[in-house]
């Protein structure tokens, strides 16, 4: 695999798996398998099969070595109404197709996918976008990941990175809407990922800004005003810091382990007692990023 965002995620999940003992690996794997539906997809918080959750479940299953049925996976993807998907779900769909290729044909199947896939002719046309803004950092992150997974050659890199300037705050960090007053972790991580993928992961003030947002407990919050750190913000922040070769300010392992529930999955915050494959993905990603 080329060093795409998807490849970086896979590699980091693998590093997270390597930190697990035998019993922890069994427990997490059993939880992941318990979230799979009869049709081979994965459950959302309400227990229904959902494409967005399925991409997390399939990535975890592949990395953890959980049994996967290529025929069921392909059948589930064939059921999707691709043209009606918003940008986030279309990106999830395409990543699911990649994983199904991996399961069916191994890395050689994924290589053929990268070589011959033409992707979508119009990634944004007629698709609902995050924040209804084609230029926001999170939209651009999703679009870039989708283009990479489609095997596209990314053009006008400077134009893309320059377009992020309108979402940047003077004190550091990014927001997903113009005219805002405070940076968010989601937007900052997304912008740093886009910049890193397009220009190389070189140290900069915004990476240090993100590092300095870490709580002494080890976690990261979605925004400065957020009451508690969460696993999504923590995992994505640690992931991007690791891409840039920057260590977190505070130890984080205890924070991660505190979110690991008896079910085998990970919780979103310490205030929640339920888990799903999305936050279990973030738990393993966080482990692999430290």
Steps between C-alpha positions, in 0.01 A plus 500: 500500500614855427544723800146632481288606797336157489838327501617710794185406691548130427864512607414682822224252584750220446739667745214524748427130460865417567468664842218268605555193710335171404198547728449865402516406132244224552268728695507783246466260208196336660340839551559596138353172379196551724424826318477337158159440345385186321560671166864572585459871575542670839252651742451864582404617849140390444603150393428543128741428215666825397758574230684757713545252786576218259822661380626515861393140559662371184828683563512364855408150384773499238770621739392282793462189288126465564335266248358683196275370222598660168177390330283660767710814496461536125126431521459771765685753286287410199192599703621857552337782304832658416370806317294609801788481751637820652873561481580336834302186423639485147852511643400223741358300209821531300716401796270202556558400137874515562470275803283253310771486234758432770291217644433344161836543331749609764736789435520405132127564472543840662787582262279424202229720652745790532632451147171470315239682709386828345301611805209739471488749215361767731571444867293792630230533236156432642648380830427657836820635654605542864399851610368550143841644423729348233805683639476426874791300643288194580341495152842530340635220720217268394538599136877443503460159662238411241719614212795302633284189538376553144857496371481860383808710446458805724548822304527867602633412844593857586153621408352245739726590791457874437123461516530397864627844601148639539431248777822563691504700822779748586573322830526163328273218395209484259122513501255342255304820443624841401457785745524284810692597812647173629684210344361148518696178520312344208579789265862532615568128458333502157699800379828359629428171326430671168813715528710201605380277218553767237823668612663253739464469875726787601484651846303825527334722759158342453635156588638648821168677557324165477752333732447772759124434506557171680357475850729391783280186522635400159191568288398764249166683485299587192531870584634717781149532647429125491446368853694174467760351265371231265644202313431635150687826563775318688557229240498734201727750675750231598485356148586832337769579757659162425488573125698817571738320734386705801457334841205601721573718802352255752480120530180372343484124556303525826247727329453248219467203733245685713268503198529125441181337624429150625317434174833515316415823319595859575275779624483848351560670839530402864138608542372225270462130563432374147739429219484449124740419218568867425641572845672163515674605180607823673623306801726282287609799291599689815704204625680475168582870501702502825 
